Amino acid sequence: MNPARRIPAWFGPVALLAFLFLLPSDRAIGGDRALWLRYPAISPDGSSIAFEFRGNLWRVSANGGVASPLTVGESYNSMPVWSPDGSKIAFASRRDGNYEIYQMNADGSGAMRLTNDAAFDFEPSWRP
């Protein structure tokens, strides 16, 4: 009998899944490393950067440091855009089930929906 035949055929995929999901989170593939940063937006004064990470919006100093969450939750928030004066951030969110455009204060407070229609609203922008 061939020694390779002693291992059940299903063992390979099961072992791979166990390896991926049972690793400690700091060693898991993708862990908490910033591999999913998307849509970076630099504030008008150049002091801060807003970005999306795993479906939430974050803000960090342009000099580096620890990022602060602007949105937290299960809804997908994306595409931050700073207002010309830097006091607000517009973004797309699925918090009401459909992509709509929202705006919030630059510190993440006071989020309010700006659009409400059946189509997906993406890529917010500001007019001077």
VEXDRENLO-788145 format. One line per field, with one value per atom (N, C-alpha, C): residue in one letter; x, y, z; atom name. Coordinates in nm, 2 decimals. Example, Ala and Ser with C-alpha at 12.3 -4.5 7.8 and 13.67 -1.06 7.14 Angstrom:
# VEXDRENLO-788145
residu <- c(a, a, a, s, s, s) .
x <- c(1.32, 1.23, 1.32, 1.28, 1.37, 1.29) .
y <- c(-0.57, -0.45, -0.33, -0.22, -0.11, 0.00) .
z <- c(0.78, 0.78, 0.78, 0.71, 0.71, 0.79) .
atome <- c(N, CA, C, N, CA, C) .
# end
This chain:
# VEXDRENLO-788145
residu <- c(m, m, m, n, n, n, p, p, p, a, a, a, r, r, r, r, r, r, i, i, i, p, p, p, a, a, a, w, w, w, f, f, f, g, g, g, p, p, p, v, v, v, a, a, a, l, l, l, l, l, l, a, a, a, f, f, f, l, l, l, f, f, f, l, l, l, l, l, l, p, p, p, s, s, s, d, d, d, r, r, r, a, a, a, i, i, i, g, g, g, g, g, g, d, d, d, r, r, r, a, a, a, l, l, l, w, w, w, l, l, l, r, r, r, y, y, y, p, p, p, a, a, a, i, i, i, s, s, s, p, p, p, d, d, d, g, g, g, s, s, s, s, s, s, i, i, i, a, a, a, f, f, f, e, e, e, f, f, f, r, r, r, g, g, g, n, n, n, l, l, l, w, w, w, r, r, r, v, v, v, s, s, s, a, a, a, n, n, n, g, g, g, g, g, g, v, v, v, a, a, a, s, s, s, p, p, p, l, l, l, t, t, t, v, v, v, g, g, g, e, e, e, s, s, s, y, y, y, n, n, n, s, s, s, m, m, m, p, p, p, v, v, v, w, w, w, s, s, s, p, p, p, d, d, d, g, g, g, s, s, s, k, k, k, i, i, i, a, a, a, f, f, f, a, a, a, s, s, s, r, r, r, r, r, r, d, d, d, g, g, g, n, n, n, y, y, y, e, e, e, i, i, i, y, y, y, q, q, q, m, m, m, n, n, n, a, a, a, d, d, d, g, g, g, s, s, s, g, g, g, a, a, a, m, m, m, r, r, r, l, l, l, t, t, t, n, n, n, d, d, d, a, a, a, a, a, a, f, f, f, d, d, d, f, f, f, e, e, e, p, p, p, s, s, s, w, w, w, r, r, r, p, p, p) .
x <- c(0.08, 0.00, 0.09, 0.05, 0.13, 0.11, 0.22, 0.20, 0.12, 0.12, 0.05, -0.10, -0.15, -0.29, -0.35, -0.27, -0.31, -0.38, -0.35, -0.42, -0.54, -0.66, -0.78, -0.78, -0.85, -0.84, -0.89, -0.99, -1.04, -0.95, -0.84, -0.75, -0.68, -0.64, -0.57, -0.65, -0.77, -0.85, -0.88, -0.91, -0.95, -0.82, -0.71, -0.59, -0.56, -0.58, -0.55, -0.65, -0.78, -0.87, -0.84, -0.80, -0.76, -0.64, -0.55, -0.43, -0.46, -0.55, -0.58, -0.67, -0.76, -0.85, -0.81, -0.71, -0.67, -0.54, -0.49, -0.37, -0.40, -0.31, -0.34, -0.36, -0.44, -0.48, -0.36, -0.26, -0.14, -0.05, -0.08, 0.00, -0.09, -0.22, -0.31, -0.28, -0.31, -0.29, -0.37, -0.31, -0.38, -0.40, -0.39, -0.40, -0.44, -0.37, -0.41, -0.31, -0.23, -0.14, -0.23, -0.18, -0.26, -0.25, -0.30, -0.30, -0.43, -0.53, -0.66, -0.69, -0.59, -0.62, -0.66, -0.77, -0.82, -0.87, -0.87, -0.93, -0.87, -0.74, -0.68, -0.72, -0.75, -0.78, -0.71, -0.63, -0.55, -0.63, -0.64, -0.71, -0.66, -0.74, -0.70, -0.57, -0.56, -0.44, -0.32, -0.34, -0.23, -0.19, -0.27, -0.23, -0.29, -0.39, -0.46, -0.49, -0.50, -0.54, -0.66, -0.77, -0.88, -0.87, -0.91, -0.90, -1.00, -1.02, -1.10, -1.02, -1.05, -0.99, -1.09, -1.11, -1.20, -1.35, -1.39, -1.53, -1.56, -1.46, -1.48, -1.38, -1.42, -1.33, -1.24, -1.12, -1.02, -0.95, -0.89, -0.82, -0.68, -0.58, -0.44, -0.37, -0.28, -0.19, -0.11, -0.09, 0.00, 0.14, 0.18, 0.31, 0.32, 0.21, 0.21, 0.15, 0.15, 0.10, -0.02, -0.10, -0.21, -0.33, -0.40, -0.52, -0.64, -0.73, -0.86, -0.97, -1.07, -1.18, -1.28, -1.33, -1.43, -1.57, -1.58, -1.70, -1.67, -1.76, -1.75, -1.88, -1.88, -2.00, -2.00, -2.11, -2.12, -2.14, -2.19, -2.22, -2.09, -2.09, -1.97, -1.96, -1.86, -1.83, -1.71, -1.71, -1.60, -1.59, -1.48, -1.46, -1.47, -1.39, -1.39, -1.34, -1.41, -1.36, -1.38, -1.27, -1.27, -1.35, -1.42, -1.48, -1.36, -1.38, -1.28, -1.22, -1.30, -1.25, -1.19, -1.21, -1.15, -1.24, -1.36, -1.44, -1.53, -1.55, -1.64, -1.58, -1.63, -1.59, -1.72, -1.73, -1.84, -1.79, -1.88, -1.85, -1.97, -1.94, -2.05, -2.07, -2.19, -2.22, -2.34, -2.34, -2.45, -2.53, -2.52, -2.58, -2.73, -2.79, -2.94, -2.98, -2.88, -2.91, -2.87, -2.86, -2.82, -2.71, -2.62, -2.51, -2.57, -2.55, -2.59, -2.48, -2.49, -2.38, -2.42, -2.32, -2.33, -2.23, -2.24, -2.14, -2.13, -2.01, -1.99, -1.89, -1.88, -1.78, -1.64, -1.53, -1.40, -1.36, -1.42, -1.39, -1.48, -1.56, -1.65, -1.79, -1.81, -1.94, -2.04, -2.17, -2.27, -2.30, -2.29, -2.31, -2.46, -2.48, -2.62, -2.62, -2.73, -2.74, -2.78, -2.72, -2.74, -2.83, -2.82, -2.90, -2.99, -3.10, -3.19, -3.26, -3.21, -3.27, -3.24, -3.30, -3.29, -3.15, -3.09, -2.96, -2.85, -2.74, -2.62, -2.55, -2.53, -2.46, -2.32, -2.22, -2.08, -2.01, -1.88, -1.78, -1.84, -1.85, -1.89, -1.79, -1.83, -1.74, -1.81, -1.72, -1.77, -1.76, -1.85, -1.84, -1.80, -1.71, -1.67, -1.78) .
y <- c(-0.12, 0.00, 0.12, 0.22, 0.35, 0.43, 0.47, 0.55, 0.68, 0.74, 0.86, 0.84, 0.72, 0.68, 0.67, 0.66, 0.65, 0.77, 0.89, 1.01, 1.03, 1.05, 1.07, 1.20, 1.19, 1.30, 1.43, 1.43, 1.55, 1.62, 1.55, 1.60, 1.73, 1.74, 1.85, 1.98, 1.99, 2.11, 2.15, 2.04, 2.07, 2.12, 2.07, 2.11, 2.26, 2.29, 2.43, 2.53, 2.49, 2.58, 2.60, 2.49, 2.49, 2.58, 2.57, 2.66, 2.80, 2.84, 2.98, 3.04, 2.96, 3.02, 3.00, 2.91, 2.89, 2.95, 3.03, 3.11, 3.22, 3.26, 3.38, 3.50, 3.59, 3.70, 3.79, 3.79, 3.87, 3.80, 3.67, 3.60, 3.55, 3.58, 3.54, 3.62, 3.56, 3.62, 3.75, 3.86, 3.99, 4.05, 3.97, 4.01, 4.16, 4.23, 4.37, 4.46, 4.40, 4.49, 4.57, 4.68, 4.78, 4.74, 4.63, 4.59, 4.63, 4.67, 4.70, 4.85, 4.93, 5.08, 5.12, 5.19, 5.23, 5.38, 5.44, 5.58, 5.68, 5.69, 5.80, 5.94, 6.03, 6.16, 6.26, 6.34, 6.44, 6.56, 6.61, 6.72, 6.85, 6.95, 7.07, 7.14, 7.13, 7.19, 7.10, 6.97, 6.88, 6.81, 6.84, 6.78, 6.64, 6.60, 6.47, 6.39, 6.26, 6.18, 6.09, 6.10, 6.01, 5.89, 5.78, 5.66, 5.55, 5.46, 5.34, 5.22, 5.15, 5.03, 4.93, 4.82, 4.72, 4.77, 4.86, 4.91, 5.02, 5.07, 5.19, 5.30, 5.42, 5.53, 5.57, 5.61, 5.64, 5.77, 5.83, 5.95, 5.94, 5.98, 5.98, 6.10, 6.14, 6.26, 6.23, 6.33, 6.32, 6.29, 6.31, 6.28, 6.14, 6.07, 5.93, 5.92, 5.80, 5.78, 5.68, 5.69, 5.59, 5.65, 5.58, 5.62, 5.62, 5.71, 5.71, 5.68, 5.60, 5.56, 5.68, 5.71, 5.81, 5.74, 5.62, 5.54, 5.41, 5.35, 5.22, 5.15, 5.03, 4.95, 4.85, 4.78, 4.68, 4.73, 4.85, 4.91, 4.94, 4.93, 4.96, 5.11, 5.17, 5.32, 5.33, 5.42, 5.43, 5.56, 5.58, 5.70, 5.83, 5.86, 5.99, 6.10, 6.22, 6.34, 6.46, 6.53, 6.64, 6.76, 6.84, 6.96, 7.06, 7.17, 7.26, 7.33, 7.35, 7.41, 7.31, 7.18, 7.08, 7.05, 7.11, 7.09, 6.96, 6.91, 6.80, 6.70, 6.58, 6.47, 6.41, 6.40, 6.33, 6.19, 6.10, 5.96, 5.88, 5.76, 5.67, 5.57, 5.53, 5.43, 5.35, 5.22, 5.13, 5.12, 5.21, 5.20, 5.19, 5.23, 5.22, 5.12, 5.03, 4.92, 4.95, 5.07, 5.11, 5.22, 5.22, 5.32, 5.46, 5.54, 5.68, 5.76, 5.89, 5.99, 6.05, 6.05, 6.11, 6.22, 6.30, 6.39, 6.38, 6.41, 6.41, 6.52, 6.56, 6.65, 6.58, 6.65, 6.60, 6.51, 6.52, 6.43, 6.30, 6.29, 6.17, 6.18, 6.30, 6.32, 6.38, 6.37, 6.44, 6.39, 6.26, 6.20, 6.22, 6.26, 6.27, 6.24, 6.18, 6.13, 6.25, 6.26, 6.37, 6.32, 6.20, 6.15, 6.04, 6.02, 5.91, 5.87, 5.77, 5.72, 5.58, 5.51, 5.37, 5.33, 5.43, 5.40, 5.41, 5.33, 5.34, 5.48, 5.55, 5.68, 5.66, 5.68, 5.67, 5.80, 5.80, 5.90, 6.04, 6.07, 6.21, 6.31, 6.43, 6.54, 6.67, 6.77, 6.91, 7.01, 7.10, 7.21, 7.34, 7.41, 7.54, 7.64) .
z <- c(0.00, 0.00, 0.00, -0.08, -0.09, 0.04, 0.11, 0.23, 0.21, 0.10, 0.07, 0.08, 0.06, 0.05, 0.19, 0.30, 0.43, 0.49, 0.43, 0.48, 0.40, 0.47, 0.40, 0.31, 0.20, 0.10, 0.15, 0.25, 0.31, 0.41, 0.45, 0.55, 0.51, 0.38, 0.33, 0.35, 0.29, 0.31, 0.45, 0.53, 0.68, 0.75, 0.72, 0.79, 0.75, 0.62, 0.58, 0.65, 0.65, 0.72, 0.87, 0.93, 1.07, 1.09, 1.00, 1.01, 1.00, 0.90, 0.88, 0.99, 1.05, 1.15, 1.29, 1.32, 1.45, 1.49, 1.40, 1.43, 1.53, 1.62, 1.70, 1.61, 1.65, 1.56, 1.51, 1.60, 1.56, 1.45, 1.43, 1.33, 1.22, 1.22, 1.12, 0.99, 0.88, 0.75, 0.74, 0.72, 0.72, 0.85, 0.96, 1.10, 1.12, 1.19, 1.21, 1.13, 1.05, 0.96, 0.87, 0.84, 0.76, 0.61, 0.57, 0.43, 0.36, 0.43, 0.37, 0.37, 0.38, 0.38, 0.24, 0.24, 0.11, 0.11, 0.00, -0.02, 0.08, 0.08, 0.17, 0.12, 0.21, 0.18, 0.28, 0.22, 0.30, 0.33, 0.46, 0.50, 0.42, 0.40, 0.33, 0.39, 0.52, 0.58, 0.58, 0.54, 0.53, 0.66, 0.77, 0.90, 0.93, 0.86, 0.89, 0.76, 0.78, 0.67, 0.72, 0.64, 0.66, 0.56, 0.61, 0.52, 0.57, 0.48, 0.51, 0.55, 0.65, 0.69, 0.73, 0.66, 0.69, 0.71, 0.63, 0.63, 0.73, 0.79, 0.88, 0.84, 0.88, 0.85, 0.97, 0.94, 1.05, 1.01, 1.11, 1.10, 1.17, 1.10, 1.16, 1.12, 1.21, 1.18, 1.05, 0.97, 0.85, 0.89, 1.02, 1.07, 1.11, 1.11, 1.16, 1.30, 1.36, 1.49, 1.49, 1.59, 1.61, 1.55, 1.47, 1.40, 1.50, 1.49, 1.57, 1.48, 1.53, 1.44, 1.43, 1.31, 1.29, 1.28, 1.23, 1.23, 1.28, 1.36, 1.41, 1.40, 1.35, 1.34, 1.23, 1.21, 1.11, 0.97, 0.96, 0.82, 0.75, 0.62, 0.54, 0.51, 0.55, 0.53, 0.45, 0.35, 0.25, 0.19, 0.12, 0.03, 0.10, 0.21, 0.27, 0.19, 0.20, 0.12, 0.22, 0.24, 0.33, 0.27, 0.35, 0.30, 0.28, 0.19, 0.16, 0.29, 0.39, 0.51, 0.62, 0.59, 0.67, 0.80, 0.81, 0.93, 0.91, 0.79, 0.77, 0.68, 0.68, 0.59, 0.53, 0.40, 0.33, 0.30, 0.30, 0.28, 0.23, 0.17, 0.13, 0.24, 0.27, 0.37, 0.34, 0.39, 0.37, 0.50, 0.59, 0.72, 0.71, 0.61, 0.59, 0.48, 0.45, 0.36, 0.21, 0.18, 0.04, 0.05, -0.04, -0.04, -0.05, 0.05, 0.05, 0.08, 0.06, 0.09, 0.23, 0.32, 0.45, 0.47, 0.57, 0.61, 0.76, 0.82, 0.96, 0.99, 1.12, 1.16, 1.15, 1.14, 1.12, 1.23, 1.35, 1.46, 1.46, 1.36, 1.36, 1.42, 1.48, 1.54, 1.44, 1.47, 1.39, 1.25, 1.23, 1.10, 1.06, 0.94, 0.88, 0.74, 0.70, 0.56, 0.47, 0.35, 0.26, 0.14, 0.10, -0.01, 0.04, -0.04, -0.01, -0.14, -0.21, -0.33, -0.35, -0.45, -0.47, -0.53, -0.60, -0.66, -0.56, -0.59, -0.50, -0.52, -0.42, -0.43, -0.38, -0.47, -0.44, -0.47, -0.43, -0.47, -0.43, -0.30, -0.26, -0.30, -0.32, -0.35, -0.30, -0.29, -0.24, -0.35, -0.35, -0.44, -0.37, -0.43, -0.36, -0.35) .
atome <- c(N, CA, C, N, CA, C, N, CA, C, N, CA, C, N, CA, C, N, CA, C, N, CA, C, N, CA, C, N, CA, C, N, CA, C, N, CA, C, N, CA, C, N, CA, C, N, CA, C, N, CA, C, N, CA, C, N, CA, C, N, CA, C, N, CA, C, N, CA, C, N, CA, C, N, CA, C, N, CA, C, N, CA, C, N, CA, C, N, CA, C, N, CA, C, N, CA, C, N, CA, C, N, CA, C, N, CA, C, N, CA, C, N, CA, C, N, CA, C, N, CA, C, N, CA, C, N, CA, C, N, CA, C, N, CA, C, N, CA, C, N, CA, C, N, CA, C, N, CA, C, N, CA, C, N, CA, C, N, CA, C, N, CA, C, N, CA, C, N, CA, C, N, CA, C, N, CA, C, N, CA, C, N, CA, C, N, CA, C, N, CA, C, N, CA, C, N, CA, C, N, CA, C, N, CA, C, N, CA, C, N, CA, C, N, CA, C, N, CA, C, N, CA, C, N, CA, C, N, CA, C, N, CA, C, N, CA, C, N, CA, C, N, CA, C, N, CA, C, N, CA, C, N, CA, C, N, CA, C, N, CA, C, N, CA, C, N, CA, C, N, CA, C, N, CA, C, N, CA, C, N, CA, C, N, CA, C, N, CA, C, N, CA, C, N, CA, C, N, CA, C, N, CA, C, N, CA, C, N, CA, C, N, CA, C, N, CA, C, N, CA, C, N, CA, C, N, CA, C, N, CA, C, N, CA, C, N, CA, C, N, CA, C, N, CA, C, N, CA, C, N, CA, C, N, CA, C, N, CA, C, N, CA, C, N, CA, C, N, CA, C, N, CA, C, N, CA, C, N, CA, C, N, CA, C, N, CA, C, N, CA, C, N, CA, C, N, CA, C, N, CA, C, N, CA, C, N, CA, C, N, CA, C, N, CA, C, N, CA, C, N, CA, C, N, CA, C, N, CA, C, N, CA, C, N, CA, C, N, CA, C, N, CA, C, N, CA, C) .
# end
